[in-house]
Every structure is written in structure tokens, then in C-alpha cells.
């Protein structure tokens, strides 16, 4: 998976925007102003492709036990976030997309009912 494919997949979701809120290298994807994915552009250029994704705590632990390419979230709450290695790991592109979907759904479920209605109507 290339960074452009990751970006396109994230942006294809309803209500998603992209930002660089921390610096010029950290690309963040938000749904209704809540982060569900982040990645470091400079790391992709260096060959260390990865993406931080929100995850159900039990599922996060299970994934870490099964896949070397799934580690506790870098600069994130390690209980709720995973860093998923892309391309040079045992994590397939299909699994990356599945985990992006899971992260998106987790964040949407955490939105207020009012914001969820706004998102649904977009």
C-alpha cells in the first residue's frame, strides 16, 4: 500500500477530513473533528510505513499477539491505539483497510448522538 492509497481510503469515508495539527510530517485523519488515524509522512519516505489506529482494547491485544506488524500505539494511549506497520510486515493491505474501518467505526460510536445524526445526513 502506498501513502496515496492509505490517504484515499481514509478520505473515502463519510465526514473525514485530513489535517497536519502537530507538525508538517504528521498527517491526521478525523471524522467529525475526532482523530481515527494518523501517520508520519517522513517515515513513509524513509521506508518505515505505519499508521496509528484506534482499536477496541481486547481486539488490540489479540492483534498484537498474532501480528508482528501490530504494536502498541506510538505516542498514543497504548490501550486504545495500535501502530500498524504497512508493506514490510505480516499485515496485509486488506487487514490494514479492515483496521482503518474498525478505527473509524470506533470513533463514530464515541461521537455524541447529535454529531452522529449530522454525520449520517452528510
C-alpha positions as CSV (number, residue, x, y, z in Angstrom):
1,X,0.0,0.0,0.0
2,X,1.3,3.4,-0.9
3,X,0.6,6.6,1.2
4,X,-1.7,7.8,-1.5
5,X,-3.8,4.6,-1.3
6,X,-4.0,5.0,2.5
7,X,-5.0,8.6,2.2
8,X,-7.6,7.9,-0.5
9,X,-9.1,5.1,1.6
10,X,-9.4,7.2,4.7
11,X,-10.8,10.2,2.8
12,X,-13.4,7.9,1.1
13,X,-15.2,7.6,4.5
14,X,-18.2,9.9,5.3
15,X,-17.3,13.1,7.2
16,X,-13.5,12.6,7.0
17,X,-11.0,15.4,6.7
18,X,-7.2,15.5,6.8
19,X,-5.0,17.8,8.8
20,X,-1.4,18.5,10.0
21,X,-2.2,19.7,13.5
22,X,1.1,18.8,15.2
23,X,3.8,19.5,12.5
24,X,4.4,19.2,8.8
25,X,5.1,15.5,8.9
26,X,2.1,14.1,11.0
27,X,-0.9,13.5,8.7
28,X,-4.1,13.1,10.7
29,X,-7.5,11.9,9.5
30,X,-10.5,13.0,11.5
31,X,-14.2,12.1,11.4
32,X,-16.3,15.0,12.6
33,X,-13.2,16.5,14.2
34,X,-12.1,13.3,16.1
35,X,-8.9,11.5,15.1
36,X,-9.3,8.0,13.9
37,X,-6.0,7.6,12.0
38,X,-2.6,9.2,11.9
39,X,0.7,8.6,10.1
40,X,4.1,10.2,9.7
41,X,4.8,11.2,6.1
42,X,8.6,11.4,6.8
43,X,8.5,7.7,8.0
44,X,6.9,6.6,4.7
45,X,9.7,8.3,2.8
46,X,12.3,6.5,5.0
47,X,10.6,3.1,4.4
48,X,9.1,2.8,7.8
49,X,5.4,3.0,6.8
50,X,2.9,2.8,9.5
51,X,-0.5,4.1,10.7
52,X,-1.9,4.7,14.2
53,X,-5.4,3.4,14.5
54,X,-8.0,3.3,17.3
55,X,-9.0,-0.2,18.4
56,X,-11.1,-2.0,20.9
57,X,-8.7,-2.8,23.8
58,X,-9.4,-6.6,23.7
59,X,-9.0,-6.7,19.9
60,X,-5.9,-4.6,20.1
61,X,-4.2,-7.1,22.4
62,X,-5.3,-10.0,20.2
63,X,-3.9,-8.4,17.1
64,X,-0.6,-7.6,18.8
65,X,-0.3,-11.3,19.8
66,X,-1.0,-12.5,16.2
67,X,0.8,-10.0,14.1
68,X,4.4,-8.7,14.5
69,X,3.3,-5.6,12.5
70,X,0.8,-4.5,15.1
71,X,2.3,-2.8,18.1
72,X,1.0,-0.6,20.9
73,X,0.2,2.9,19.5
74,X,3.2,5.2,19.0
75,X,2.7,8.5,21.0
76,X,-0.9,7.3,21.8
77,X,-2.8,5.6,24.6
78,X,-1.5,2.1,24.2
79,X,-4.6,0.5,25.5
80,X,-6.8,2.0,22.7
81,X,-4.4,2.6,19.8
82,X,-2.2,0.4,17.7
83,X,0.5,1.3,15.3
84,X,0.2,-0.9,12.2
85,X,3.2,-1.5,10.0
86,X,2.3,-1.3,6.4
87,X,4.1,-3.0,3.4
88,X,7.1,-4.5,5.2
89,X,5.3,-6.6,7.8
90,X,2.9,-9.6,8.1
91,X,-0.1,-7.2,7.9
92,X,-1.8,-7.4,4.5
93,X,-3.3,-4.4,2.8
94,X,-6.8,-6.0,3.3
95,X,-6.2,-6.1,7.1
96,X,-4.9,-2.5,7.1
97,X,-8.2,-1.5,5.4
98,X,-10.2,-3.6,7.9
99,X,-8.4,-2.0,10.8
100,X,-9.0,1.5,9.4
101,X,-12.7,0.7,9.1
102,X,-12.7,-0.6,12.7
103,X,-11.0,2.6,13.9
104,X,-13.5,4.8,12.0
105,X,-16.4,2.9,13.5
106,X,-15.0,3.1,17.0
107,X,-14.6,6.8,16.8
108,X,-18.1,7.3,15.2
109,X,-19.6,5.3,18.0
110,X,-18.0,7.7,20.5
111,X,-19.5,10.8,18.9
112,X,-22.5,12.4,20.5
113,X,-25.9,11.4,19.2
114,X,-26.3,14.9,17.7
115,X,-23.0,14.7,15.8
116,X,-23.8,11.1,14.7
117,X,-27.1,12.5,13.1
118,X,-25.2,15.3,11.4
119,X,-22.7,12.7,10.0
120,X,-25.5,10.4,8.8
121,X,-27.1,13.3,6.9
122,X,-23.9,14.3,5.1
